[in-house]
């Protein structure tokens, strides 16, 4: 199960934000964001960012914007 913070970061990843942009908007370090991203990859079983985006869409954490 994902934490509220992980979901927040996942949504920011899906909105094409870089680690630096996410860190700046959440007032944390880039290393903190990298840690959350790694945890997301482990918890979801995804291999990369594209997989995280697909996971978020499949689990209705974000709406696809076609």
N, C-alpha and C positions, 0 to 999 in steps of 0.2 A: 504494500500500500504506500502511495506517495504522500509526502507531507504537504502542507499548504504552501510552504516555501518552494518545494520542488515543482509543484504544479504552476506556481507563479513564474518560476524560471523557465519551465517548459513552454508556457504560453509566450514568453518573451523570445525564446529560441524560435518558435513558430512564426513570430512576427519579424524574423530575419535580423534580429539584433545580434551584434557581436558580443563576445565575452566582456570586452571593455565597456561597451554601451550598457550591458546588463548590470555590471558592477557599479558603474557611475549612477545609474538610476536607482539602485538599491542601497547605495552608500556602503558597499563592501569591496573587498579586494578582488582582483581578477582570479587569484588563486582560490578564493572561496567559491566563485562561480565555477571554476574548473572542477572543484571537488563535488559540487552539486551535480554538474553535468556527468561526471564519472559515476556518481551514485545512481543517477537516472538511467544511464546505460546498463548498469548492473541490475537494477531492480526490474527494468522492462525487458531485459534480454536483447536489447537493440545493439547493433554494431556501429552505428554512426548517427549523425544528425538527421539524415533523411529517415532513418528508422524511428527516431524519436518523434518526428513530425507525423509519420504514419500512425504511430502508437496514439498520439494525441488526438488525431482525427477519428481513428477507430473507436476510441473510448470517449468520444464526444467532449474532450477537454477543450477543444477549439473547433470552430466551424470552418470548413473549407471555404476559401474565397476564390472561386473560379471566375 
